[in-house]
Amino acid sequence: MVVVITGASAGIGRATAREFGRRGAAVALLARNEDALRAAASEVEGLGGRALVVPTDVADADAVEAAAERATRELGAIDVWVNVAMASILAPTWEIDPAEFRRVTEVTYLGQVHGTMAALRRMRPRDRGTIVQVGSALAYRGIPLQGAYCGAKHAIRGFTDALRTELMHEKSAVRVTTVHLPALNTTQFGLVRVRVPHRPRPVAPVFQPEVAARAIVWASEHPRREHWVGASTAVTILGSRLTPGIIGDRYLARTGFDSQQTPDRVDEHRRHTDYLFSPVRGDHGAHGPFADESKSRSAQVWLAEHRGVVAAGAGAVAGALAAAGAARTRR
């Protein structure tokens, strides 16, 4: 199996690369930070996979196309393309510069468009392959301080919905699926651009990136319209549909600022060190500093992965109850 992962140098992408490596996949690793990509490649190969390092800025469509061509040439036909790469800035909307809005959009939204287009050029002629879009609960529910990122994630959802119907219209066997994620303990909180007084943090409950990685790999093997990871994601998405204003807006206006910041103030060095326009050198791994509170399992994901077993069990229980009821009636 040949897999391409964007944003593979850190966080979710890094954990996903390892998960595919455990399955013996050949993985093309795309991101800007070459030092971190080489560390990721070593991990993939140590787990039994093959790895190809392709330094790429996903905001550059030509660079993504060249990366896809190299991956095909050196690893073979692409079976799975995973769009993970993202960038963000934590700030009130009125404190974000137009250039920062543009950059977040180019990486987080257009990066997925560029990756999808490169994958389609190779998958549609073969009439096979799976594209995995890595989304977020924030694709349904915007939150304060993340206007640029939430806007980009909403755009990905609209783009993917349109693409899905186009593939269905031409009866294509190419599949596109989206994995919507909860808050994760990744490296982004030490790398994201900040314009708030305190250090950024994920909104609780927090999961380890391996939870997302396992869900992404499973989704690539069992593609359906969407996969929701974590009960908090399901609650956020359903809540955004049922009570977007009275509860959602007012609750977030009251809690959304503090829930995304720790008590520690941002020091001046951190305020001027981020990944938005250029990578932060060195290998940052997959995990952030919130391991103590992060969950390594998701019951909701387990239920999604074992729907057949759960349904069979529920059917058996229902059958037993019906039989018991019938027996009582006969008596």
N, C-alpha and C positions, 0 to 999 in steps of 0.2 A: 504494500500500500504506500502510495506517495502522497504526502501531506504538505501543504504550504501554510505557515502561520505568520501573520503579521503581528508586530508588537511582541515578538518572541524573546526579547532580551530580558524581560522582567515581569513580575506580577503574574497575572492570569495567563498570558502568552507563554511565559517561562514554565509554569506548572503544567500547562497543556502540552507543551513540547515533551516534557518528561513523561507524561501519561501516554502519549503516542509512542515514545521511545520504548516503553515497557511492552508495547504490543509489536515491537520489531519493525515499526514503520520507518520509511525514509522520509526525513523531515527537512524541508527548506525553511530556514529561520530568517525572517525579515524584520529589520529594525534599524535604527540609526547607529546605535552604540555597538561598535565592532568588538570592543573588549568583552562586553556582556554577552554578545552573540557567541563568541568563541567559548566562553564558560558554559553557556547553554548547550552548545554542540558537544562539549565533553560529557555533560550529564546524559544527553540523549544516547551517545555511543556507549557510555558506561552501563546503560540500562538495556542494551541490546539492539538499539536502532542505528540508523545511519543519519548523518546530519550534513547539511550544506549551509554554510554561512553566506548570506547575501545582504550586505549592508544596503539599506533602502529607506528613503523617506517616502512614506505612503502618500504624502500630499502631492508628490510628483508622479503624474500618471505615466509618463514615459519610463520613469525608473521602475515602477511596479510592473509594467509590461516587460521590461528587460529582465527583471527578476523572475517573472513567470517563464520567460523563454529559457533562461539559464536553468531553472529548476527542471523543466521538461527535458532539456538537453542532457543534463547530468544525472538526473534521478529517474526519469521516465514520465509517462503520462500521469497527470495530476488527478488523483481520486477525490481528495478532500481539500477544500480551501477554507481556512478559518480566519475571519477578519476580527482581530482583537485590538489592534493599535488604537490608542486614544491619547488625547491631551486635554488639559483643563486648566482653569484658573479659578481660585476661590476668592470671590470678591462681589460686592454689590454691583448690580448692572451698571449703575452710573459711574463706577470707578474702573470699568473695563474699556480699554482703548479699542478703536475700530480694528487696528492691526491684530490685537489679541483675539477679538471675536473671529476675525478671518482665519487666524492660524488654528484655533480650536476647531472651527468648522472644516477647514481643509484636512486636518488630520483625522478627526473623529468621524465626520460624516463622509467627506469626499474620499478619505482613505478607504472606507468600506466600499464606496462606489467603484473606485479604481481597482481594488482587489476583486470585486465581483465581476467587473467587465473583463479583466484579464483571465479570470477563471472561465467565464462563459465562452470566450474565444476558443478555448481548448476543450471544454466539455460539450458544448452544443454539437459540434461536428461528430463527436463520438457518441452522442446521446447517452451520456452517463456522467456521474459525478455528483458530489454534494457540496454545497456552499453553506457554511455555518456563520451566521451573523451573531456577534456577541453584543447583546443589548443590555438593558438594565430596567429595573423598576422605574427608573427616572425617564424612560421612554414613554411612560404613561402619566407620570406625576412629576411635574417640575417642582423643584425645591429652591429656597432662597440660597444665594451665594453661588449657585451653579447655573446661572442662566445660559451661558454659552454652551456648556456641556449638555444640559437638558435639551436645548434647542436642537443640537446635533443628533442626540439620541432619538428625539421625536422624528427628525427627518429620516433617519435610517429606517424606522418602522414604516413610514409612508412609502419610501422607495422600495422596500422589500415586499410590501403588500402588492404594489403595482407589478413588480417583477414576477412574483408568484403567479399572478393571474395570466401574465403573458406566456409563461412557460406552460401553464395548464392549457391555454388556448391552442398552442401548437402541439399539444400532447407530447411534450418533451419528457424524457426520463430523468433529466437533470433536476435534482431536488434542492430547495433552499429552505433552511430552517433557522429560527432565531432562538437563542438561549438568553432569557432575561435573568439578570443576576441581582442578588442583594448586596449589601455592604460587605466588602472583603478586606482582609488584612494584607494589603499589597504595598509595594514600594512607593506608590504614587503620592502618599501623604508626606513623604520626605522629599519629593521631587516636584510636586505641583507648584505652580506660581501662586503666591499668596498676597492678598491685600486686605487681610484681616489681622486683628491684634494678637490672636493666640494661635498656637500650632494646630493644623488641621487634623481631623480624625474622622473615621467612618462612623456613620450613624448606626447605633446598636439596633438589633443584634448583628454581630460581626461573624463572618465565616472565614476559614482559611482558604487560600486560592486553590488548594487541591480539590475542594468541594466543587468549585466551578469547573476545574479541569476535567474531573470525572464526568460531570454533566455534559460538557462540550463533546467529549469523545463518545459518550453514549448517544448523544443527539446525532452525531455524524453517522452512527451505525443504525439509528432508528429515527430517521428524519420525519418529523411532523411539523405542523404549522409553527407552533411555539412550544418552548419548554420553560417553565417557571421554576427557578431554583430558590428554595427556602420559603417557609411559610410567610415570612415578612414580605417577600416579593408578591406572593399571591394576595395578601391583605392589601398591599399598596395598590396593585392593579385593580382589584375588585372595588376597593374604596374610592379610587379615582373615577370609576364608572357610576357608583351609587351616590356618593356625597362629595363631589368635587369642590363645592364652594363653602357651604356653611361649616362643615367639619374640616375638610382638607385644608382649605386656604387659611382659615383662622387658626387651626392647630399649628400649621407650619409657620405662620407669622409669629406665633408665640414661642415655639420651641426650636425652629429650624436653624437659628443662628448659633445658639449655645450647643446644640447637639452635634455640630460639626467642628467644634473647637475644644481643645483640652484647656486646663487651667494655665498651662505654661505659655508664656509670651513668646512670640516669634523674635529671634535675635536678628541683628542686622545682616549677618552673613547669610542666614537662611532666606531672608527676604530678597536677597540678590542672587540666589542660587536655585535655578529650576530648569526644567527640561523643555520649556515651551518652544523656543526657537532653535535650540541646539542641545545635544545630549549632554548629560552630566557624566563625565568620564568615570571609568571604573565599573566593576561588577556589583550590582546592588541586589542580586538574587531575586527571589519571588515574594518574600515576606516583609511586611512592615513591622512596627514595634508593638502591635496590639495582640500578641499571641496569647497572653494570659486570659483574655476575654473571648477569644475566637473559637468558634465551634468547628470541629473537624468532620462532622457528619450533618446531614440534613434529612430528617424523617420524610419531609415532603418529596425530596428527590428519590429516596428509596421507594416510596409508594408509587411514584411515576415510573420508575424502572421495573417495578414488579406488579404492574396493573393487572396482568393476567392472573398471577397467583392470588392477588387480593380479590379480584372479581370471582375467581373460582371458590375461594374461601367464603366470600359473602354469599355466593350461590348455595354452597353446601349448608351454611348456617340457615339461610332462608328455607331451604328444602327440609332441613331437620325440624325447624319450627313449624312449617306447614304440616309435616307428617305428624308431629306431636299434637297439633291442633285438630287434625282429622281424627286421630285416635281418641282424643277427649270427646269429640262430637259423637263418634260411634258408641262410646261408653254411655 
